[in-house]
Amino acid sequence: MSDVFGSLVKQWSLQQSVDEADWLIGPDVFTPGIDMDALRSMKAPGTAFDGDPQPDHMDAFVHMPDTEEGDNGGVHYNSGIPNKAFYLTATAIGGFAWERPGVIWYESLKASTETTQFQAFADTTYAKAGELFGAGGTEQLAVLDAWSQVGIRISGLPVGPAAIRARSLSSAAGGSNNGAVDVTAALTALTDQVKGLSKEVAALKTKK
């Protein structure tokens, strides 16, 4: 969270758009004689310096003990995952990151606690994006896709081809706040899932 808001302050002070920002944390803390670009990269975790251990996907999550020696469970190591999710959200939305993406993250932070884990926070950002800017809108779809790219699936949503079609329906509606769009998308997704299950059951009966 500190990386997100630190980067937002930096971008705001320089009036940089998401495309102009370098998304680096601490790029000026090393001397020219040290081959390190920054402490961390939000855009590409694991590339800030040679040997940077930060993962950018849950598949590479670093499991460490919840001790000071273990970086309190790998806090600074694994922050690359939500950092990249924010970067992906911001670049998908475009413009200035402190406007819509920053507001989503800020409101989600206020709704969280010190023990909130990645899954719960991802779910909260998705919900807040819908509350703030409309269910099925550009912002909520950006949040959904960003977390998906780092290996975190928003809870309670359909997955697979049905989910893609459902999201496409909502997106085609221009990110409308119309609840009918969400209902239609959900029904389409559920119908596709039922059809898929029916085919699987039929296939199993045939094998017997």
N, C-alpha and C positions, 0 to 999 in steps of 0.2 A: 504493500500500500504506500509506503514511503517513497518508493521509486516512482510510482505512478504520479503522485502529487508533486514530487520534486521535479519530474519532467514537465508536468503541466505548468508549474511556476516558471520554469526556464523558458518554455515555449511562449507563455504569455508575456514575459518580460521582453523577449526578442520579437514578439508578434510574428511567430512562425506558424505556418500551416502544418498539417500532419506530414505533408510531403517535403517540407523544408527542414523539419527537425531532424537531428541526428539520432535521437532516441538512445543516447549514451548516458550512463550515470557515472559521474566523476571523470570526465575526459581530461581534465586539467590537473589531476593529482599526481601524475607521474612526470618525471623529468625526461627530456629528449633522449637521455642515455638508457632509459628503461623501455624495453620493447613491449609496451602495454598500451592499448588504445584507451581503455577505461576500466572501471571496476566491474561494470555490468553493461550488457547491451539488451535493451528491451525488444529491439527489432529482431535480433538474432542471438538469443542466449547461447552461451558457449563459445562465442567468438570475440569477446572483449579483449582477450589476451591469449597468448600461447598456453594451452593447458587449462583454459577456462572450463571448470567442471559443471557449469550450469546446464540443466536439461531444458528442453523447450517443448517436451511432450510427457504425458503421464507414463508412457512406456519406459521412460528413463528416470522416473522418480527416484531420488536418492533417499534410501532408508537409513536414518541415523538415530542414535539414542537421544532422548529428550534431556540432555545435559549440556552444560556450557561447552564441554569438549566436543560434544556432538552437534554443535551449532543449534542447540535447542530443537532437535528434530530435523536439522537441515534447512532452517529458515532461509538463510542467504543463498543456499544452493538451489532449492526448489522454487524460489521466488521467480525464477526465469519462466516458469509455466504460466502463472497468472499475469506476469509482465507482458508476455507475448500475446496473451488473450486480449489485454487492453490495447496493445499496439494494433492488432488485427482489427479490433472493433473500431478504433479511431480512424484507421486508414480506409476501412470500408465505408464509414460514414462520410469522411472527408471534411474539409474546412479546418476550423480550429478545434483542437482536441479538448480544450477546457470548456467548450460550450455544451455539446450534447453528451459525448462520452464521459467527460469529467463529471458532469452532473449525475449521470447514471451511477458512476463509481462512488461518488460522494454520498448519495442517498443510500446506496447499498451498504456503505461503510457504517452509516448511522444506524442501519437496521441490523448490524452484525455485532458480535461480541469478540472478546479476545480468544475464544475457543472455537470460533466458526471455522470450519474446514473448507477446502476447495470446492467440494460439491455444493454445499449449502450456499457459499458465496456466489458461485456461478448461477445457481437457481435464483438467488435474490437479484442479481444484475438483470437477468432475463425478465423477472417480474417487474422490476422498477422501470426498465426500458419501456415495457408495455403501459405501465401506469403514467409515465411522464410524457411519452410521445406517441402512444397509440398501439394497441395490440396488433401484431402482424405488420407493423410499420418498418421502415428502413432500419431504424435504430434497433428494434428488437430482433430483427432477422440478422443484423450484423453481430449482435451479441451471441446469438445462437450459433452462428457459423464460426465465430472466433473461438468459442469454447470447444466446439467440435474439432477444430483443427489442432488443439493441444491435447485432445484425448479425453475431454470431459463432456458427457452428454447431459443436457438439461433434463431433470427428472420429470416424469409424467408425460413426455411427448412421444409420439410414434416415431419409429426409426425406419430406415431403409427407403426404397423407392416411393412408398406411400407418403412418407414424411416429406420427401422432396417435392412431390406433386402438391401436397397440401401447402407447403411454404410458397410454392410458385403461384398458387391461386391467390394467396394473400398478397404477394408481391405485385402480381399483375393488377390487383385492385388499387395499386398506388399507395400501399401502406395505410389504407383507410382505417378509421376507427370504428367502422360499421361492424357491430358484433356478428352480423349475418355472415360476413366473410369468414370469421373464425369458426363458426358453426359448420359452414359448408366444408371448410378445409378439414375439420375434425371428422365429419361424417364420411368424406371421401377417403381419408386415411383408414378409418375403421372398416369401411366397406372393402377396401383393397386387402386389408389384413385378413378379414373373414374369408374372402375369395381364396387367398393364398393358403389359409389353413384347410379349406375345403379340398383344394387340390392335393395337399399333402396327405390328408386322410384317405382320399380316393386312391392315391398312389400306394399307400400302405395296404389297403384292401386288395388291390390288384396283385401285390406281391404275395399275399396270403393265398 
